[in-house]
Amino acid sequence: MIFRVLLGALALWSGLAHAQDSYPWQLQFKTAERTVELSEMAGEPLLLSFFFTSCPYACPMQTANLRQAQKNLPEQVKEGTRFVSISIDPKRDSVKKIDTFAKRHGVDDSHWFFGRAENPQLQELLDKLALETVGEGDELDHQMSVFLINGAGQVVQRYVGDSLEPVRVARDITYLTHN
């Protein structure tokens, strides 16, 4: 009996290690708590978004909509889904500023990482996702896009624009976890 449990645990660990090695989205980012690898999300649905703390309108609205989508998830689905929001302004967004932004917007950080990554790794990810940023400093802007990524790392939905519908996002995540 113990042998079967150990064998099962080893198989699970080996499968997870393989999933992380083959996960297509590579990015290391820092949160207020620790350094995180995006590949740690392998095997779980991931909702990936981008923001910057000095954004006056669209980023706070997107964060509020994502927060509502997260609240709309059934508890079991919420437990198995990760939300990740990455700053596109690593020059001006310190980890402390990002943490303050997340707290100000009432984010449930038990399943939602807010962080910053360094260029060129950040730019490589933005390029892979075909997400454009323009300008810098006070002139910084970006496309409003949120990506729903399955456990294998495939983008299954891209939500575009600043009219993100929390009910639809929650429904899509729930569907993904049950199929």
Rosetta blueprint (number, residue, H / E / L):
1 M L
2 I H
3 F H
4 R H
5 V H
6 L H
7 L H
8 G H
9 A H
10 L H
11 A H
12 L H
13 W H
14 S H
15 G H
16 L H
17 A H
18 H H
19 A H
20 Q H
21 D H
22 S H
23 Y L
24 P L
25 W L
26 Q L
27 L L
28 Q E
29 F E
30 K E
31 T L
32 A L
33 E L
34 R L
35 T E
36 V E
37 E E
38 L H
39 S H
40 E H
41 M H
42 A L
43 G L
44 E L
45 P L
46 L E
47 L E
48 L E
49 S E
50 F E
51 F E
52 F L
53 T L
54 S L
55 C L
56 P L
57 Y L
58 A H
59 C H
60 P H
61 M H
62 Q H
63 T H
64 A H
65 N H
66 L H
67 R H
68 Q H
69 A H
70 Q H
71 K H
72 N H
73 L L
74 P L
75 E H
76 Q H
77 V H
78 K H
79 E H
80 G L
81 T L
82 R E
83 F E
84 V E
85 S E
86 I E
87 S E
88 I L
89 D L
90 P L
91 K L
92 R L
93 D L
94 S L
95 V H
96 K H
97 K H
98 I H
99 D H
100 T H
101 F H
102 A H
103 K H
104 R H
105 H L
106 G L
107 V L
108 D L
109 D L
110 S L
111 H L
112 W E
113 F E
114 F E
115 G E
116 R E
117 A L
118 E L
119 N L
120 P L
121 Q H
122 L H
123 Q H
124 E H
125 L H
126 L H
127 D H
128 K H
129 L L
130 A L
131 L L
132 E L
133 T E
134 V E
135 G L
136 E L
137 G H
138 D H
139 E H
140 L L
141 D E
142 H E
143 Q L
144 M L
145 S E
146 V E
147 F E
148 L E
149 I E
150 N L
151 G L
152 A L
153 G L
154 Q L
155 V E
156 V E
157 Q E
158 R E
159 Y E
160 V E
161 G L
162 D L
163 S L
164 L L
165 E L
166 P H
167 V H
168 R H
169 V H
170 A H
171 R H
172 D H
173 I H
174 T H
175 Y H
176 L H
177 T H
178 H H
179 N L
